[in-house]
Amino acid sequence: MNLSAAQVDRAVGALLGSAIGDALGAGYEFDRVRLAPGEQADMIGGGLADFAPGEWTDDTSMAIPIARVAATGADLRTDEALDAIAAGFAEWYAGHPKDVGIQTSQVLALAGRRATAASMTAAASSVHDRTGRSGGNGSLMRTAPVALAHLDDPVALVEAAKRVSALTHTDPHAGEACALWCLAIRHTVLEGRFPGKGEFRWIASQVSDAPMFWIERLHEAVDGPPSRFNPNGYVIHALQAAWSSIWHTIVPSGERQPCEHFADSLDTAIRIGNDTDTVAAIAGALLGARWGGSAIPSRWRTQLHGWPGLREADLVRFATASVRGGSWVSSPRVSYDHCPGHDALVAHPLDDGVLIGGASGVDALPDSVTAVVSLCRMGTEQVPVGLHHETFRLIDSDRADNPNLEFVIDDAARAVKRLRDEGHVVLLHCVAAQSRTPTVAARYGVLLGASVDDALKQVVAVLPTMGPKAALVDGLRQLGAD
């Protein structure tokens, strides 16, 4: 499937957004910490299992095996793919995770370390028969990567979502909820907007022989308020809590960027209380599919980590590979030597603790540099080990490729300022220091107190080969003064 740059960003956002919601909600789970009026949710860590700030929980850890298989381009309906996912679940459980749901723990313990998809599904059925319950939210929380594996085929997507759900959750409502949410993610990635009433009617008809059941549940979520959906451990209530949080959160306007709806909605989800990490993970998947990975603040992305020793960049690779047919990989080094200006490296005119330049500046860093802010794709081993590294999705073209243009310019500049406030000496770079670097460098100058025109003038003086694309300069001017 040939996706646009913006669609790829939204696909990345689905997986990354789910993990962000999970890590964000972890510290507030089951009301161990409650948000005060006016207080914003943050990655505080703690929670039931004393998670580190930014550490994801079982919600994302169980999504990782699915994402790894999806990244190979596999059809998730096949026995081979499902066996690999089941093996990943078993591998995770054998490591004695900090946190695991009761239903899932019973299934994985019964299935054992060498589980196949067939034996794990049988174990799930056995637990269901014994307890009479398997409708928890534990399969819905991990379903985002299934959507990315089958963006091109809604029929295959429904079947895959139900089969992956059934590995641990036999209840038909769990499988239908996963299929419904996956189709909603698919629609949102492809169309760049949330499903409307008509689209949800079609989605419900694809996932269930009784579509009115789901249509009524979605209407209840819209009727709200979100606080109505507490407790939310049951899969239907978790889905309703997530959708209600998204629906009832106003999209910002005026001085704030529309894509800040991502963070605002997660705040709403967490304020519901109860199973906050799971509701935020479910909501985060659809929010990321709408607003893209580029809408996620860097202060959260850079903290994100979890089993099995992965970080933001790994999730980005999994998601990108999934929607590009499994052919996209990140090499240890991306060469930009053919680009004039790749080796530019000068001090920022308003702060000599910030160097600005091209990608090859990473190869000639003074020992004083302790942090790198990249505005272009870099290889997995390109930035020296030990340096703090933050990345931003800013494409040197037009607005269509940069749906959150102003937000990214500002977020990158504020990241530089945050790092400087922490005492870092920073390299800010793109490929050739001609468009992206000077745009963000000028915005950083504005944050230091300069006017837009003065900041641009001074950056031009030290980077004479610069020629920012009109869309980037327009975005810079739209931001105006700090």
HELIX and SHEET records of a PDB file:
HELIX    1   1 ALA A    5  GLY A   25  1                                  21    
HELIX    2   2 ALA A   26  ASP A   31  5                                   6    
HELIX    3   3 ASP A   58  SER A   61  1                                   4    
HELIX    4   4 ALA A   63  ALA A   70  1                                   8    
HELIX    5   5 ASP A   79  ALA A   94  1                                  16    
HELIX    6   6 ILE A  102  ALA A  111  1                                  10    
HELIX    7   7 ALA A  117  THR A  131  1                                  15    
HELIX    8   8 LEU A  140  ARG A  142  5                                   3    
HELIX    9   9 ALA A  144  ALA A  149  1                                   6    
HELIX   10  10 PRO A  154  ALA A  166  1                                  13    
HELIX   11  11 PRO A  172  GLU A  191  1                                  20    
HELIX   12  12 LYS A  197  VAL A  207  1                                  11    
HELIX   13  13 PRO A  211  ASP A  223  1                                  13    
HELIX   14  14 PRO A  226  ARG A  228  5                                   3    
HELIX   15  15 VAL A  235  TRP A  247  1                                  13    
HELIX   16  16 PRO A  258  GLU A  260  5                                   3    
HELIX   17  17 HIS A  261  ILE A  272  1                                  12    
HELIX   18  18 THR A  276  TRP A  291  1                                  16    
HELIX   19  19 GLY A  293  ALA A  295  5                                   3    
HELIX   20  20 SER A  298  ARG A  301  1                                   4    
HELIX   21  21 GLU A  312  VAL A  323  1                                  12    
HELIX   22  22 ALA A  359  ALA A  364  5                                   6    
HELIX   23  23 ARG A  399  ASP A  401  5                                   3    
HELIX   24  24 LEU A  405  ASP A  421  1                                  17    
HELIX   25  25 ARG A  436  LEU A  447  1                                  12    
HELIX   26  26 VAL A  452  VAL A  462  1                                  11    
HELIX   27  27 ALA A  470  LEU A  479  1                                  10    
SHEET    1   A 2 HIS A 305  GLY A 306  0                                        
SHEET    2   A 2 LEU A 310  ARG A 311 -1                                        
SHEET    1   B 5 LEU A 345  HIS A 348  0                                        
SHEET    2   B 5 ASP A 351  GLY A 357 -1                                        
SHEET    3   B 5 VAL A 426  HIS A 429  1                                        
SHEET    4   B 5 ALA A 371  SER A 374  1                                        
SHEET    5   B 5 HIS A 388  THR A 391  1                                        
END                                                                             
